[in-house]
Amino acid sequence: MSFDPKALRAEFPLLMLARPPLHYLDNAATSQIHRSALKAMADHDMFQRANIMRGTHRLAEAATAAYEDARARAAHFLNAATPDEVVFTSGATAALNLVAHSFGDTLRPGDEVMLSLAEHHSNLVPWQLLRERRGIVLRFLPLTADGRIDLAALADMLTPRCRLIALTHCSNVTGAITDVATVVAAAHGVGARVLLDGAQQVQHGPVDVQGLDIDFYAFSGHKCYGPNGIGVLWARGEVLAAMPPFLGGGGMVGEVTPEGSTFARPPQRFEAGTPAIAQAVGLGAVLAWLSMLPWRAIRAHENELLRRLLAGLRGRSDIRILGPVDLDARQPVVSFDIAGLHPHDVCQVLDRHGVALRGGHHCAQPLIRHFGLDGANRASIAMYTTQADIDALLDGLNDVVAVLR
């Protein structure tokens, strides 16, 4: 199946309507939304807007069916054993907090959770809060010089008290891909569960949670061409069934009396209140579209642009690239430092060229500090990125130096 990124851009309205032309390279923060999601959300709100699970009229039944169809599409995208393993949340942050709270409530003082120094704050701060609440112990895997998680230290750091290893699937700063097989073998060897923060991975293709043999997976819709305000937590069925509720309210209960309540089975147990129904339907539509794409061709396209970007940055003596240079070890997320220039100033100058870039610590301060920095610029490539986008960035860097030095 062929792949034409220029033709694909026509399926993303903002990219076609932006004036002046937009070179959007901030996809690791938020990707542009595909027209399938826009249409699905509009159709839902125009033709079947109603609450779910609670009504018996036609609109409520249609809305419930659409919502559950979106769950099934998410399960297919992840190769989950059953849609009942898919919990809708407001995003990856909420999904990770759900695990830290509900799975965390099954932990005892002295139990250990292992993280790394490469984590997004969303996979770090919730565990710090759990440490304060439950008295658990946090252990942090160190990093190699190029910012990858140093799994050589894993065996020596694991103890029988480890209950969970929670790591990024792909770094939002360096693009480095975690060696999941090594992590899973070590974790399951001591009876620990494995959680992956997949927020940066799903934009680059479907995920096989059964093949990875993990226990939890979290991602956001807005980073994989879908809507804001919706995300997914996948967890093994037996793990979800053993977890207590996170939030209380309608939809997650069985029977409620003044003396107490019984709770629904997963996934409803973890979806208290009225969910983001239209956003879930939109996410389901975009995941169905993503599941049909020629990912081998897309990966080749993204890697070609990644090579061009890395070569252009390496050609400048004042630029330091963060992360591994091996294309097979990373996704097309590239952070870099321009000596003596503040990342925010760099972004503002590039914006004059129509280049949208991210500057700052990227919600990963321990990782940025590992490189001796307070912040960096980041360019992130998506399937609709073109050579013209990369060249606009590289050309714009000449103006950055002329203006800021």
C-alpha positions as a printed NumPy array, in Angstrom:
array([[  0.   ,   0.   ,   0.   ],
       [  1.487,   3.353,  -1.046],
       [  1.848,   6.357,   1.216],
       [  1.839,  10.002,   0.127],
       [  2.392,  12.453,   3.014],
       [  1.465,  15.458,   0.875],
       [ -1.88 ,  13.93 ,  -0.049],
       [ -2.385,  12.895,   3.561],
       [ -2.147,  16.521,   4.693],
       [ -5.484,  17.173,   3.006],
       [ -7.086,  14.966,   5.685],
       [ -5.96 ,  17.357,   8.446],
       [ -7.958,  20.588,   8.069],
       [ -5.68 ,  22.871,  10.06 ],
       [ -2.651,  21.981,   7.95 ],
       [ -4.522,  22.935,   4.781],
       [ -6.242,  26.071,   6.099],
       [ -3.357,  27.663,   8.017],
       [ -2.208,  30.982,   6.557],
       [  0.66 ,  31.599,   6.214],
       [  1.626,  27.945,   5.607],
       [  2.378,  26.067,   8.818],
       [  5.403,  23.859,   9.408],
       [  4.085,  21.977,  12.414],
       [  6.841,  20.169,  14.325],
       [  5.267,  20.049,  17.789],
       [  3.575,  16.688,  17.361],
       [  5.004,  15.213,  20.57 ],
       [  2.965,  17.798,  22.477],
       [ -0.215,  17.544,  20.39 ],
       [ -0.724,  16.164,  16.915],
       [ -3.185,  17.647,  14.473],
       [ -6.607,  16.017,  14.488],
       [ -7.675,  13.766,  11.629],
       [-10.93 ,  14.48 ,   9.82 ],
       [-12.35 ,  11.075,  10.808],
       [-12.358,  12.162,  14.451],
       [-13.867,  15.554,  13.637],
       [-16.68 ,  13.979,  11.64 ],
       [-17.394,  11.29 ,  14.22 ],
       [-17.638,  13.85 ,  17.028],
       [-19.811,  16.203,  14.982],
       [-22.128,  13.374,  13.926],
       [-22.459,  12.216,  17.525],
       [-23.332,  15.656,  18.869],
       [-25.723,  16.438,  15.996],
       [-27.544,  13.125,  15.701],
       [-27.147,  10.988,  18.84 ],
       [-26.238,  13.262,  21.747],
       [-27.438,  11.581,  24.931],
       [-26.026,  10.096,  28.093],
       [-24.846,   6.499,  28.06 ],
       [-25.562,   3.381,  30.118],
       [-28.508,   5.017,  31.883],
       [-31.311,   5.578,  29.369],
       [-33.581,   3.202,  27.492],
       [-34.675,   5.594,  24.74 ],
       [-33.282,   5.339,  21.219],
       [-30.769,   8.179,  21.503],
       [-29.305,   6.804,  24.714],
       [-29.009,   3.339,  23.219],
       [-27.341,   4.729,  20.073],
       [-24.892,   6.783,  22.132],
       [-24.065,   3.784,  24.325],
       [-23.485,   1.602,  21.278],
       [-21.161,   4.215,  19.732],
       [-19.216,   4.577,  22.973],
       [-18.766,   0.83 ,  23.344],
       [-17.805,   0.532,  19.681],
       [-15.025,   3.06 ,  20.375],
       [-13.861,   0.862,  23.247],
       [-13.758,  -2.133,  20.907],
       [-11.728,  -0.143,  18.384],
       [ -9.242,   0.833,  21.068],
       [ -8.979,  -2.812,  22.1  ],
       [ -8.297,  -3.798,  18.487],
       [ -5.637,  -1.092,  18.11 ],
       [ -3.859,  -2.424,  21.206],
       [ -4.541,  -6.107,  20.484],
       [ -6.229,  -6.405,  23.875],
       [ -7.791,  -9.735,  24.774],
       [-11.192,  -8.087,  25.303],
       [-12.679,  -4.571,  25.208],
       [-13.386,  -4.925,  28.935],
       [ -9.658,  -4.355,  29.494],
       [ -9.948,  -0.814,  28.076],
       [-10.785,   2.071,  30.42 ],
       [-11.484,   5.515,  28.989],
       [ -9.861,   8.393,  30.866],
       [ -9.259,  12.074,  30.158],
       [ -5.743,  11.301,  28.898],
       [ -2.515,   9.497,  29.687],
       [ -1.991,  11.596,  32.82 ],
       [ -5.345,  10.505,  34.229],
       [ -4.649,   6.894,  33.248],
       [ -1.309,   6.885,  35.059],
       [ -2.864,   8.524,  38.115],
       [ -5.603,   5.889,  38.078],
       [ -3.003,   3.119,  38.29 ],
       [ -0.995,   4.944,  40.946],
       [ -4.127,   5.389,  43.054],
       [ -6.027,   2.131,  42.544],
       [ -3.21 ,  -0.354,  42.006],
       [ -1.229,   1.718,  44.497],
       [ -3.867,   1.103,  47.15 ],
       [ -3.002,  -2.597,  46.981],
       [  0.617,  -1.873,  47.977],
       [  2.005,  -1.919,  51.515],
       [  4.674,   0.182,  53.218],
       [  8.092,  -0.906,  51.992],
       [  6.817,  -2.242,  48.655],
       [  8.842,  -0.891,  45.752],
       [  7.957,   0.813,  42.477],
       [ 10.757,   1.206,  39.959],
       [ 10.858,   4.191,  37.6  ],
       [ 13.611,   5.828,  35.555],
       [ 15.086,   9.298,  35.387],
       [ 13.706,   9.607,  31.854],
       [ 10.037,   9.736,  32.858],
       [  7.52 ,  12.422,  31.977],
       [  6.25 ,  14.068,  35.152],
       [  2.938,  12.236,  34.648],
       [  4.744,   8.956,  35.323],
       [  6.723,  10.345,  38.239],
       [  4.67 ,  12.726,  40.36 ],
       [  1.745,  10.281,  40.922],
       [  4.202,   7.754,  42.365],
       [  5.729,  10.402,  44.617],
       [  2.224,  11.139,  45.903],
       [  1.704,   7.414,  46.491],
       [  4.972,   7.279,  48.414],
       [  3.673,   9.986,  50.733],
       [  0.313,   8.253,  51.104],
       [  1.333,   4.584,  51.414],
       [  4.987,   4.578,  52.444],
       [  6.227,   2.775,  49.354],
       [  9.837,   2.961,  48.162],
       [ 10.691,   4.497,  44.778],
       [ 13.75 ,   3.279,  42.92 ],
       [ 15.092,   5.051,  39.828],
       [ 16.934,   3.38 ,  36.985],
       [ 19.897,   5.538,  35.911],
       [ 20.532,   6.842,  32.399],
       [ 23.297,   6.299,  29.9  ],
       [ 25.297,   9.266,  28.624],
       [ 22.908,   9.705,  25.675],
       [ 19.84 ,   9.668,  27.929],
       [ 18.621,   6.105,  27.433],
       [ 17.369,   4.06 ,  30.374],
       [ 20.33 ,   2.02 ,  31.613],
       [ 18.837,  -1.459,  31.812],
       [ 22.235,  -2.907,  32.703],
       [ 21.463,  -1.716,  36.228],
       [ 18.068,  -3.42 ,  36.339],
       [ 19.081,  -6.845,  37.67 ],
       [ 21.087,  -5.42 ,  40.572],
       [ 18.312,  -2.989,  41.533],
       [ 15.409,  -5.468,  41.509],
       [ 14.376,  -6.934,  44.85 ],
       [ 11.566,  -9.283,  45.897],
       [  9.704,  -6.21 ,  47.237],
       [  9.341,  -4.71 ,  43.745],
       [  5.674,  -4.689,  42.789],
       [  5.737,  -2.565,  39.624],
       [  8.135,  -1.221,  37.008],
       [  6.637,   1.875,  35.348],
       [  8.564,   3.256,  32.369],
       [  8.119,   5.314,  29.254],
       [  7.681,   3.291,  26.077],
       [  9.306,   6.118,  24.123],
       [ 10.919,   9.227,  25.612],
       [  9.18 ,  12.515,  24.895],
       [ 12.588,  14.248,  24.986],
       [ 15.058,  11.966,  23.208],
       [ 12.727,   9.654,  21.294],
       [ 14.591,   6.69 ,  22.807],
       [ 12.562,   3.464,  22.705],
       [ 12.642,   1.293,  25.814],
       [ 13.75 ,  -2.326,  25.489],
       [ 10.458,  -3.693,  26.778],
       [ 11.374,  -7.381,  26.488],
       [ 14.305,  -6.989,  28.879],
       [ 12.151,  -5.087,  31.374],
       [  9.294,  -7.61 ,  31.25 ],
       [ 11.573, -10.627,  31.713],
       [ 13.22 ,  -9.081,  34.754],
       [  9.984,  -7.795,  36.298],
       [  7.951, -10.946,  35.89 ],
       [ 10.9  , -12.905,  37.233],
       [ 10.306, -11.323,  40.652],
       [  6.514, -11.175,  40.324],
       [  6.345,  -7.466,  39.509],
       [  3.91 ,  -5.871,  37.062],
       [  4.995,  -3.672,  34.12 ],
       [  3.391,  -0.377,  33.122],
       [  4.273,   1.495,  29.931],
       [  3.55 ,   5.161,  29.314],
       [  2.739,   4.955,  25.609],
       [  1.866,   8.601,  25.011],
       [  4.735,   9.082,  22.535],
       [  4.561,   5.645,  20.914],
       [  1.008,   5.299,  19.616],
       [  1.389,   8.139,  17.099],
       [  3.801,   5.868,  15.258],
       [  1.678,   2.741,  14.944],
       [ -0.554,   0.18 ,  16.679],
       [  0.69 ,  -1.515,  19.84 ],
       [  0.475,  -5.224,  20.71 ],
       [  0.013,  -5.327,  24.474],
       [ -0.318,  -9.098,  24.488],
       [  2.833,  -9.515,  22.443],
       [  4.703,  -7.134,  24.747],
       [  3.465,  -9.223,  27.722],
       [  2.975,  -6.087,  29.838],
       [  0.312,  -5.369,  32.449],
       [ -0.661,  -1.706,  31.944],
       [ -0.543,   0.681,  28.975],
       [ -1.568,   4.352,  28.909],
       [ -1.941,   6.862,  26.076],
       [ -3.722,  10.074,  25.059],
       [ -5.927,  10.75 ,  22.069],
       [ -4.508,  14.175,  21.336],
       [ -1.044,  12.768,  20.599],
       [ -2.27 ,  10.214,  18.03 ],
       [ -4.323,  12.422,  15.687],
       [ -7.411,  12.273,  17.9  ],
       [ -9.37 ,  14.613,  20.187],
       [ -8.261,  16.362,  23.352],
       [ -9.696,  15.278,  26.681],
       [ -9.741,  11.528,  26.041],
       [ -7.243,   8.777,  26.739],
       [ -6.966,   5.071,  27.409],
       [ -5.754,   2.855,  30.184],
       [ -5.382,  -0.767,  29.17 ],
       [ -4.746,  -3.359,  31.87 ],
       [ -4.877,  -7.131,  32.07 ],
       [ -8.351,  -8.257,  33.031],
       [ -7.275, -10.007,  36.222],
       [ -5.289,  -6.953,  37.313],
       [ -8.213,  -4.578,  36.754],
       [-10.571,  -6.918,  38.58 ],
       [ -8.363,  -6.793,  41.693],
       [ -8.118,  -2.989,  41.763],
       [-10.418,  -0.822,  43.906],
       [-12.218,   2.17 ,  42.366],
       [-10.429,   5.463,  41.773],
       [-13.353,   7.927,  41.652],
       [-16.86 ,   7.479,  43.036],
       [-20.15 ,   8.429,  41.396],
       [-22.748,   7.311,  38.91 ],
       [-22.025,   4.504,  36.51 ],
       [-19.375,   2.748,  38.611],
       [-21.656,   1.288,  41.269],
       [-23.935,  -1.695,  41.697],
       [-26.074,  -1.053,  44.767],
       [-25.839,   2.047,  46.972],
       [-27.212,   2.224,  50.516],
       [-26.46 ,   4.56 ,  53.429],
       [-24.27 ,   1.801,  54.838],
       [-22.118,   1.305,  51.758],
       [-21.914,   0.513,  48.075],
       [-21.044,  -2.299,  45.751],
       [-19.062,  -1.605,  42.613],
       [-19.43 ,  -2.477,  38.95 ],
       [-17.025,  -4.781,  37.198],
       [-14.27 ,  -3.244,  35.063],
       [-14.139,  -1.18 ,  32.981],
       [-17.219,   0.635,  34.326],
       [-15.765,   0.508,  37.859],
       [-13.181,   3.072,  36.725],
       [-15.442,   5.367,  34.672],
       [-17.373,   7.338,  37.274],
       [-19.811,   9.978,  36.046],
       [-20.643,  11.009,  32.502],
       [-17.555,  10.421,  30.349],
       [-16.323,  12.426,  27.358],
       [-18.639,  10.533,  25.017],
       [-18.081,  12.474,  21.789],
       [-14.318,  12.475,  22.346],
       [-14.336,   8.702,  22.894],
       [-16.3  ,   8.24 ,  19.676],
       [-13.81 ,  10.498,  17.87 ],
       [-10.875,   8.543,  19.277],
       [-12.483,   5.293,  18.184],
       [-12.808,   6.635,  14.643],
       [ -9.184,   7.715,  14.426],
       [ -7.892,   4.452,  15.927],
       [ -9.866,   2.527,  13.305],
       [ -8.243,   4.702,  10.614],
       [ -4.78 ,   4.245,  12.106],
       [ -5.251,   0.472,  12.195],
       [ -5.61 ,   0.397,   8.393],
       [ -2.523,   2.432,   7.444],
       [  0.664,   1.111,   5.777],
       [  2.94 ,   1.463,   8.784],
       [  6.049,   0.068,   7.142],
       [  5.891,   2.848,   4.552],
       [  5.081,   5.468,   7.182],
       [  8.032,   4.385,   9.308],
       [ 10.324,   4.638,   6.284],
       [  9.007,   8.132,   5.548],
       [  9.471,   9.309,   9.127],
       [ 12.98 ,   7.838,   9.288],
       [ 13.962,   9.587,   6.054],
       [ 12.921,  12.92 ,   7.539],
       [ 14.635,  12.05 ,  10.828],
       [ 17.893,  11.411,   8.981],
       [ 17.595,  14.739,   7.184],
       [ 16.891,  16.584,  10.429],
       [ 19.729,  14.94 ,  12.35 ],
       [ 22.177,  15.559,   9.503],
       [ 21.21 ,  19.219,   9.34 ],
       [ 21.583,  19.695,  13.079],
       [ 24.884,  17.814,  13.228],
       [ 26.255,  20.157,  10.605],
       [ 26.178,  23.036,  13.081],
       [ 28.933,  23.299,  15.663],
       [ 26.736,  25.313,  18.051],
       [ 24.029,  22.63 ,  18.31 ],
       [ 24.018,  19.639,  20.642],
       [ 21.576,  16.821,  19.904],
       [ 20.115,  14.982,  22.894],
       [ 19.529,  11.244,  22.712],
       [ 20.683,   8.233,  20.693],
       [ 21.861,   8.539,  17.094],
       [ 20.737,   5.019,  16.103],
       [ 17.47 ,   5.391,  14.165],
       [ 16.317,   1.91 ,  15.184],
       [ 16.58 ,   2.914,  18.848],
       [ 14.398,   6.013,  18.64 ],
       [ 11.194,   7.529,  17.351],
       [ 11.367,  10.799,  15.352],
       [ 11.465,  13.086,  18.392],
       [ 14.593,  15.256,  18.458],
       [ 15.584,  17.627,  21.246],
       [ 18.575,  19.897,  20.828],
       [ 20.392,  22.73 ,  22.554],
       [ 21.795,  25.802,  20.813],
       [ 24.729,  27.051,  22.866],
       [ 23.972,  30.305,  24.637],
       [ 20.377,  30.665,  23.42 ],
       [ 17.219,  30.23 ,  25.46 ],
       [ 14.798,  27.677,  23.976],
       [ 11.833,  30.043,  24.23 ],
       [ 13.675,  32.734,  22.27 ],
       [ 14.536,  30.163,  19.603],
       [ 10.872,  29.154,  19.299],
       [  9.723,  32.751,  18.942],
       [ 12.12 ,  33.464,  16.087],
       [ 11.219,  30.221,  14.318],
       [  7.536,  31.077,  14.645],
       [  8.157,  34.011,  12.292],
       [  9.095,  31.391,   9.702],
       [  5.881,  29.448,  10.302],
       [  7.752,  26.74 ,  12.214],
       [  5.983,  25.429,  15.326],
       [  8.497,  23.977,  17.778],
       [  8.525,  23.223,  21.495],
       [ 10.971,  24.801,  23.924],
       [ 11.4  ,  24.117,  27.648],
       [ 11.932,  21.147,  29.947],
       [  9.141,  19.116,  28.288],
       [  7.695,  18.   ,  31.634],
       [ 10.801,  15.866,  32.14 ],
       [ 13.057,  17.936,  34.362],
       [ 15.223,  15.062,  35.714],
       [ 16.035,  13.987,  32.155],
       [ 16.812,  17.519,  30.986],
       [ 19.056,  18.039,  34.022],
       [ 20.856,  14.799,  33.117],
       [ 22.163,  16.68 ,  30.089],
       [ 23.197,  19.649,  32.259],
       [ 20.414,  21.842,  30.91 ],
       [ 17.36 ,  23.709,  32.136],
       [ 15.577,  23.376,  28.81 ],
       [ 15.934,  22.434,  25.164],
       [ 14.172,  22.786,  21.847],
       [ 12.275,  19.837,  20.432],
       [ 11.184,  18.976,  16.901],
       [  8.829,  16.029,  16.533],
       [  7.929,  14.442,  13.215],
       [  4.537,  12.968,  12.323],
       [  3.264,  11.002,   9.347],
       [  2.145,  14.228,   7.604],
       [  5.499,  15.974,   8.064],
       [  7.228,  16.817,   4.774],
       [ 10.758,  17.603,   3.657],
       [  9.662,  21.225,   3.334],
       [  8.871,  21.265,   7.068],
       [ 12.344,  20.001,   7.963],
       [ 14.024,  22.432,   5.586],
       [ 12.011,  25.344,   6.977],
       [ 13.32 ,  24.511,  10.453],
       [ 16.924,  24.152,   9.319],
       [ 16.763,  27.368,   7.282],
       [ 15.071,  29.178,  10.15 ],
       [ 17.934,  28.304,  12.479],
       [ 20.162,  30.597,  10.42 ],
       [ 17.829,  33.48 ,  11.234],
       [ 17.745,  32.412,  14.891],
       [ 21.485,  32.898,  15.17 ],
       [ 21.4  ,  36.18 ,  13.245],
       [ 18.675,  37.629,  15.477],
       [ 19.727,  36.3  ,  18.884],
       [ 23.499,  36.634,  18.685]])
